[in-house]
Amino acid sequence: MHVRALSLTDFRSWSEVELELEPGPTALVGANGQGKTNLVEAIGYAATLGSHRVSADAPLVRAGAERAVVRVRVERAGRSTLAEIEVNPGRANRARLNRSPVPRAREVLGVLRTVLFAPEDLALVRGDPSERRRFLDDLLVARAPRFAGVRADYERVLKQRNALLKTAFLARRAGGRDGSGGGDMRTLDVWDAHLARTGAELLAARLELVEALRPEVAAAYREVSAGQGEAGMAYRSSLGADGPAEGAAPPGGDREVLAAALLSELARVRPQEVERGVSLVGPHRDELVLTLGGAGAPDPLPVRGYASHGESWSFALALRLASWALLKADAAQGDGEPVLVLDDVFAELDSGRRERLATLVSTAEQVLVTAAVPDDVPEALLGGRFDVHDGKVLRVR
C-alpha cells in the first residue's frame, strides 16, 4: 500500500497543494513553520479521521475558510482508490470514495492505513492514561474499521449516562430527593445495560490487542535500545476483583462474562457515582501499564515517572514499531502494508537510536519523513525529496 497522490484545499496553512508520491522513502524538508507537518498530518487524517496534533477539527481548516478538503489516491495490490474527506467543523464531515458519496465519513476507514511517529508520541509513555487508551483504540480501528462504530457507540452511551448522573448529582446538591431513585434512576438502569454491552465489546478487543502487542513491543524495544532493558505492558481494568487480572490473558473473548462483570461493578459503585456525578467503571477508566525491567533494575518499574528521556523515547518508538508489525501481519491477508510517517522524529533522537530506527523501517513499502534540514534524514532513508518553503512544495530528486 502507498499514497500515490495527495491534494489539499484549505487544510491548515495550505490553500491549495498537490503532491505526487512514489513508493519507498520520501523526505519533506523545510524549516519550522513551512507546512511540511501539515502535509503528513493530512495523510494521517485520511487514514484515521483524526489528527495526531489536535483533538478537534476546527484547527485543521485554514483561517478564513469554512471547510477543508483532503484527497488521497491510494495504490494497493494493483488497485487505485480515491478517498476524499470534507472537514466541516461544527457539522458532520462528508466523504466520497472514487467520487461517489458514502453515508458516513467513517466509511473511508481502511482505505489507507498509516503508522505515524511524531514528537507528540512521548505523551504515550509520559502522559495521562487517556493517551494510552486512545493509542489502543486507534490501533483497533486501523486493524478492523468496524471498531470505529463500537467506539462511537460506547462514547455515546457514556455521554448519556454521565448526563443522567450529573442530573442526580445536581438534584442532590439542591436539596431535593436523595438523587438515587425515581424515573431518572430507572432510566439509568437502561443505560447501564447499554454501557455493559458496548463496554464489554471494547474491553475484550483491547485485552486481545494487548496480548498481541506485548511480544512485539518487547522485541521492538530491544532493537531500538540495543538491548538496554526489557519492556513490559499490562492492561489494568476498572472492574477490580471481578475483572481480568492485570497482565492476564483475555477470558476467551467471552463478551457476556465481561458484560456481566461490568453490570455488577456498576451496581456496586452507583452510590459513589451519584455522589460524584460521573461514571466510575468502564473502558474509559482503564489503564495500559507500561514497565521497564532489567538493565540493573531488580523489578520492573513504571515507565511513567521512572524512565529517562531516552528510555521514554525508546518505549514510544517500540509502541509504534509494534503497531507496524501487527498491521504488516494483517497485510498478509490482503489489507496492505501500512504507510510509515516519521514526522520530525530524527531530530529528537541520539545518533544510535536514529540509525537503528532508520534501519528497522527502511524496508517499508512507503516511508514519509519530515525534517528541518537534509542532514536530519538518515542515509538508509535517502530517496525522493521535496523542499517545502514559502507556500510551495518543490521536488528536488
C-alpha positions as CSV (number, residue, x, y, z in Angstrom):
1,M,0.0,0.0,0.0
2,H,1.2,3.5,-0.8
3,V,-0.1,7.0,-1.3
4,R,0.2,7.9,-5.0
5,A,-1.2,11.5,-4.7
6,L,-2.2,14.0,-2.0
7,S,-4.4,17.0,-2.7
8,L,-5.4,19.6,-0.1
9,T,-7.8,22.5,-0.2
10,D,-7.8,25.0,2.8
11,F,-6.2,22.5,5.1
12,R,-4.1,24.1,7.8
13,S,-1.7,26.6,6.1
14,W,-2.4,25.2,2.6
15,S,-5.0,26.9,0.4
16,E,-4.2,24.5,-2.5
17,V,-1.5,21.9,-2.9
18,E,-1.0,18.8,-4.9
19,L,1.7,16.2,-4.3
20,E,2.7,13.2,-6.4
21,L,4.4,10.5,-4.4
22,E,6.3,7.2,-5.1
23,P,6.8,4.0,-3.1
24,G,9.9,3.8,-0.9
25,P,11.3,6.6,1.2
26,T,10.4,10.3,0.6
27,A,11.6,13.2,2.6
28,L,9.8,16.5,3.0
29,V,12.4,19.1,4.1
30,G,11.8,22.6,5.3
31,A,12.3,25.0,8.2
32,N,9.8,25.0,11.0
33,G,6.5,26.7,10.2
34,Q,6.7,26.0,6.4
35,G,3.8,23.4,6.4
36,K,5.6,20.1,6.0
37,T,4.0,18.6,9.1
38,N,0.6,19.8,7.8
39,L,1.1,17.6,4.7
40,V,1.7,14.4,6.6
41,E,-1.0,15.3,9.2
42,A,-3.4,15.3,6.3
43,I,-2.3,11.8,5.2
44,G,-2.8,10.6,8.8
45,Y,-6.2,12.3,8.8
46,A,-7.3,10.4,5.7
47,A,-6.3,7.2,7.4
48,T,-7.9,7.8,10.8
49,L,-10.3,10.8,10.6
50,G,-8.2,12.3,13.4
51,S,-5.1,14.4,13.9
52,H,-2.1,13.4,15.9
53,R,-1.7,17.1,16.9
54,V,-5.2,18.3,18.0
55,S,-8.4,16.6,19.2
56,A,-10.8,18.9,17.3
57,D,-11.3,19.5,13.6
58,A,-11.6,23.3,13.7
59,P,-7.8,24.0,13.7
60,L,-7.4,21.9,10.6
61,V,-9.4,24.4,8.5
62,R,-7.4,27.3,7.1
63,A,-8.1,30.7,8.7
64,G,-11.0,32.4,6.9
65,A,-12.2,29.2,5.2
66,E,-15.4,27.3,6.0
67,R,-14.2,23.8,5.3
68,A,-11.1,21.8,4.3
69,V,-10.9,19.0,1.8
70,V,-8.3,16.2,1.9
71,R,-7.9,13.9,-1.1
72,V,-5.6,10.9,-1.2
73,R,-5.2,8.4,-4.0
74,V,-4.1,5.0,-2.6
75,E,-2.5,2.2,-4.5
76,R,-2.9,-1.3,-3.1
77,A,-2.4,-4.6,-4.9
78,G,-2.6,-3.0,-8.3
79,R,-5.9,-1.2,-7.5
80,S,-6.3,2.5,-7.1
81,T,-8.8,4.2,-4.7
82,L,-9.5,7.9,-4.3
83,A,-10.7,8.9,-0.9
84,E,-12.0,12.4,-0.3
85,I,-12.9,13.9,3.1
86,E,-14.6,17.2,3.6
87,V,-13.8,18.6,7.1
88,N,-16.7,20.7,8.4
89,P,-16.1,22.0,11.9
90,G,-19.4,22.0,13.9
91,R,-21.1,19.9,11.3
92,A,-20.9,16.3,10.1
93,N,-17.9,15.7,7.9
94,R,-18.6,14.2,4.5
95,A,-16.7,11.7,2.4
96,R,-16.5,10.2,-1.1
97,L,-14.9,7.0,-2.4
98,N,-13.9,7.1,-6.1
99,R,-16.0,10.3,-6.3
100,S,-19.2,8.6,-5.0
101,P,-20.6,9.9,-1.7
102,V,-20.7,7.5,1.2
103,P,-23.3,7.6,4.0
104,R,-20.8,8.3,6.8
105,A,-17.3,9.7,6.8
106,R,-16.0,6.6,8.6
107,E,-16.8,4.5,5.5
108,V,-13.3,5.6,4.2
109,L,-11.5,3.9,7.2
110,G,-9.4,1.1,5.9
111,V,-8.7,2.5,2.5
112,L,-5.4,3.9,3.8
113,R,-3.5,2.6,6.9
114,T,-0.7,4.6,8.4
115,V,1.7,4.3,11.4
116,L,2.8,7.7,12.4
117,F,5.8,8.6,14.6
118,A,5.9,12.1,15.9
119,P,7.4,14.1,18.8
120,E,3.9,14.0,20.4
121,D,4.4,10.3,20.9
122,L,6.3,11.0,24.1
123,A,2.9,11.5,25.6
124,L,2.1,7.8,25.1
125,V,4.5,7.0,27.9
126,R,4.6,10.2,30.0
127,G,1.1,11.5,29.5
128,D,-2.3,10.6,31.1
129,P,-3.9,7.2,30.8
130,S,-6.3,8.7,28.1
131,E,-3.3,8.9,25.7
132,R,-2.7,5.1,26.0
133,R,-6.4,4.3,25.7
134,R,-6.5,6.3,22.6
135,F,-3.4,4.5,21.2
136,L,-5.1,1.1,21.7
137,D,-8.4,2.2,20.2
138,D,-6.8,3.9,17.2
139,L,-4.9,0.7,16.5
140,L,-8.1,-1.4,16.9
141,V,-9.8,0.7,14.3
142,A,-6.8,0.6,12.0
143,R,-6.8,-3.2,12.1
144,A,-10.6,-3.6,12.0
145,P,-12.5,-0.4,10.9
146,R,-15.8,-1.8,12.4
147,F,-14.4,-0.8,15.8
148,A,-14.9,2.8,14.9
149,G,-18.6,2.1,15.3
150,V,-18.1,0.2,18.6
151,R,-16.0,3.1,19.9
152,A,-18.6,5.7,18.8
153,D,-21.4,3.7,20.4
154,Y,-19.6,3.4,23.7
155,E,-18.8,7.1,23.8
156,R,-22.5,8.0,23.0
157,V,-23.7,5.7,25.8
158,L,-21.2,7.1,28.3
159,K,-22.2,10.6,27.4
160,Q,-25.9,9.9,28.1
161,R,-25.1,8.0,31.3
162,N,-22.9,10.8,32.6
163,A,-25.7,13.3,31.8
164,L,-28.1,11.4,34.0
165,L,-25.6,11.1,36.8
166,K,-24.9,14.8,36.7
167,T,-28.7,15.5,36.9
168,A,-28.9,13.3,40.0
169,F,-25.8,15.0,41.5
170,L,-27.2,18.5,40.9
171,A,-30.6,17.4,42.4
172,R,-28.8,16.1,45.5
173,R,-26.8,19.3,45.9
174,A,-30.0,21.4,45.5
175,G,-31.5,19.6,48.5
176,G,-34.1,17.7,46.5
177,R,-34.8,14.0,46.8
178,D,-31.9,11.7,47.5
179,G,-30.9,11.5,43.9
180,S,-30.9,7.8,43.9
181,G,-34.5,6.9,42.9
182,G,-37.3,7.8,40.7
183,G,-37.5,7.9,36.9
184,D,-34.0,9.1,36.3
185,M,-32.6,6.1,38.1
186,R,-34.8,3.7,36.2
187,T,-33.5,5.2,33.0
188,L,-30.0,4.8,34.4
189,D,-30.7,1.0,34.6
190,V,-31.3,1.0,30.8
191,W,-28.0,2.9,30.2
192,D,-26.2,0.5,32.5
193,A,-27.2,-2.3,30.2
194,H,-26.1,-0.4,27.1
195,L,-22.7,0.5,28.7
196,A,-22.1,-3.0,29.8
197,R,-22.8,-4.4,26.3
198,T,-20.7,-1.9,24.3
199,G,-18.1,-1.7,27.0
200,A,-17.6,-5.5,27.0
201,E,-17.0,-5.4,23.3
202,L,-14.4,-2.7,23.5
203,L,-12.8,-4.2,26.6
204,A,-12.5,-7.7,25.1
205,A,-10.9,-6.2,21.9
206,R,-8.4,-4.2,24.0
207,L,-7.4,-7.3,26.0
208,E,-6.8,-9.3,22.9
209,L,-4.8,-6.5,21.3
210,V,-2.6,-6.1,24.3
211,E,-1.8,-9.8,24.2
212,A,-0.8,-9.5,20.6
213,L,1.2,-6.3,21.2
214,R,3.2,-7.5,24.2
215,P,5.8,-9.6,22.5
216,E,6.1,-7.1,19.6
217,V,6.7,-4.2,22.0
218,A,9.4,-6.2,23.9
219,A,11.2,-7.1,20.7
220,A,11.0,-3.6,19.2
221,Y,12.3,-2.1,22.5
222,R,15.3,-4.4,22.4
223,E,16.0,-3.4,18.8
224,V,15.7,0.4,19.4
225,S,17.6,0.5,22.7
226,A,20.3,-2.0,21.7
227,G,19.1,-4.4,24.4
228,Q,19.2,-1.9,27.3
229,G,16.2,-3.2,29.4
230,E,13.1,-5.2,28.9
231,A,9.8,-3.5,28.0
232,G,6.5,-4.9,29.5
233,M,2.9,-4.0,29.3
234,A,-0.3,-5.0,31.1
235,Y,-4.0,-3.9,30.9
236,R,-5.4,-2.7,34.2
237,S,-9.2,-2.8,34.2
238,S,-11.6,-0.6,36.3
239,L,-13.5,-3.8,37.2
240,G,-11.4,-4.6,40.2
241,A,-11.7,-8.1,41.5
242,D,-14.4,-9.0,39.1
243,G,-12.3,-8.1,36.1
244,P,-9.4,-9.8,34.3
245,A,-6.2,-9.8,36.4
246,E,-3.6,-7.3,35.4
247,G,-1.4,-8.9,32.7
248,A,-3.7,-11.9,32.3
249,A,-4.9,-13.3,29.0
250,P,-8.4,-12.2,27.9
251,P,-11.1,-14.6,29.2
252,G,-11.6,-16.4,25.9
253,G,-13.0,-13.4,24.3
254,D,-16.2,-14.0,26.3
255,R,-18.1,-10.7,25.9
256,E,-21.0,-12.0,28.0
257,V,-18.8,-12.6,31.0
258,L,-17.3,-9.2,30.8
259,A,-20.7,-7.6,30.3
260,A,-22.0,-9.3,33.5
261,A,-18.9,-8.1,35.4
262,L,-19.4,-4.6,34.2
263,L,-23.1,-4.6,35.3
264,S,-22.2,-6.0,38.7
265,E,-19.5,-3.4,39.3
266,L,-21.8,-0.6,38.0
267,A,-24.4,-1.6,40.6
268,R,-21.8,-1.7,43.4
269,V,-20.4,1.8,42.7
270,R,-23.7,3.5,41.9
271,P,-23.8,5.4,45.2
272,Q,-20.4,6.8,44.6
273,E,-21.3,7.7,41.0
274,V,-24.4,9.6,42.1
275,E,-22.3,11.3,44.8
276,R,-19.7,12.5,42.2
277,G,-21.9,12.8,39.1
278,V,-19.7,10.7,36.8
279,S,-19.3,7.1,35.6
280,L,-16.5,5.4,37.5
281,V,-16.5,2.0,35.8
282,G,-15.8,1.0,32.2
283,P,-13.1,1.1,29.5
284,H,-12.9,4.9,29.8
285,R,-11.4,4.4,33.2
286,D,-8.9,1.6,32.3
287,E,-5.1,1.9,32.0
288,L,-2.4,0.4,29.9
289,V,0.5,-0.1,32.3
290,L,4.0,0.2,30.7
291,T,7.0,-1.1,32.6
292,L,10.8,-1.4,32.2
293,G,12.9,-4.1,33.8
294,G,16.4,-5.4,33.5
295,A,19.4,-3.1,33.0
296,G,20.2,-3.2,36.7
297,A,16.6,-2.8,38.0
298,P,15.6,-5.7,40.3
299,D,11.9,-5.4,39.4
300,P,10.1,-3.8,36.5
301,L,9.3,-0.2,37.2
302,P,6.5,2.0,35.6
303,V,7.9,3.9,32.6
304,R,5.9,7.0,33.7
305,G,7.8,8.7,36.4
306,Y,10.9,6.4,36.3
307,A,12.2,6.2,32.8
308,S,14.8,8.6,31.4
309,H,14.2,10.7,28.4
310,G,16.0,8.2,26.1
311,E,14.2,5.3,27.6
312,S,10.8,7.0,27.2
313,W,11.6,7.7,23.6
314,S,12.6,4.1,23.0
315,F,9.4,2.9,24.5
316,A,7.3,5.3,22.4
317,L,9.1,4.1,19.3
318,A,8.6,0.5,20.4
319,L,4.8,1.0,20.7
320,R,4.7,2.4,17.1
321,L,7.0,-0.3,15.7
322,A,4.8,-3.0,17.4
323,S,1.8,-1.4,15.7
324,W,3.5,-1.5,12.4
325,A,4.4,-5.2,13.0
326,L,0.8,-6.1,13.7
327,L,-0.5,-4.2,10.7
328,K,2.1,-5.7,8.4
329,A,1.0,-9.2,9.6
330,D,-2.6,-8.2,8.7
331,A,-1.2,-7.1,5.2
332,A,-0.5,-10.8,4.5
333,Q,-4.3,-11.2,4.5
334,G,-4.7,-8.6,1.8
335,D,-5.1,-5.4,3.9
336,G,-1.9,-3.8,2.5
337,E,1.2,-2.8,4.4
338,P,0.7,0.5,6.3
339,V,2.4,3.7,5.2
340,L,5.0,4.8,7.7
341,V,5.1,8.5,8.6
342,L,8.1,9.9,10.6
343,D,7.3,13.5,11.5
344,D,10.4,15.3,12.7
345,V,11.4,12.4,14.8
346,F,15.1,12.0,14.0
347,A,15.9,15.4,15.4
348,E,14.7,14.2,18.8
349,L,16.9,11.0,18.8
350,D,20.5,10.4,19.6
351,S,22.6,9.0,16.8
352,G,22.3,5.4,17.9
353,R,18.6,5.4,18.1
354,R,18.3,7.4,14.9
355,E,20.3,4.8,12.9
356,R,18.6,1.8,14.5
357,L,15.1,3.2,13.8
358,A,16.1,4.1,10.2
359,T,17.4,0.6,9.5
360,L,14.3,-1.0,11.0
361,V,11.8,0.9,8.8
362,S,13.9,1.2,5.6
363,T,12.2,-1.9,4.1
364,A,8.7,-0.4,4.4
365,E,6.7,-0.1,1.1
366,Q,6.4,3.6,1.7
367,V,8.1,5.9,4.3
368,L,7.4,9.6,4.5
369,V,9.9,11.6,6.5
370,T,9.8,15.3,7.6
371,A,12.9,17.1,8.6
372,A,14.1,20.7,9.1
373,V,17.4,20.1,7.3
374,P,18.6,17.4,4.9
375,D,21.2,16.2,7.4
376,D,18.4,15.0,9.8
377,V,17.4,12.3,7.2
378,P,19.4,9.1,7.8
379,E,21.2,7.6,4.9
380,A,19.1,4.5,5.0
381,L,16.0,6.7,4.1
382,L,17.5,8.8,1.4
383,G,15.2,8.5,-1.6
384,G,12.8,11.1,-3.1
385,R,13.0,14.6,-1.6
386,F,10.7,17.6,-1.7
387,D,11.7,21.1,-0.3
388,V,8.8,22.8,1.5
389,H,9.3,26.6,1.5
390,D,7.2,29.8,1.2
391,G,4.0,28.0,0.4
392,K,5.4,25.8,-2.2
393,V,6.5,22.1,-2.5
394,L,9.3,21.5,-5.0
395,R,10.7,18.1,-6.0
396,V,14.5,18.0,-5.6
397,R,15.0,14.4,-6.5
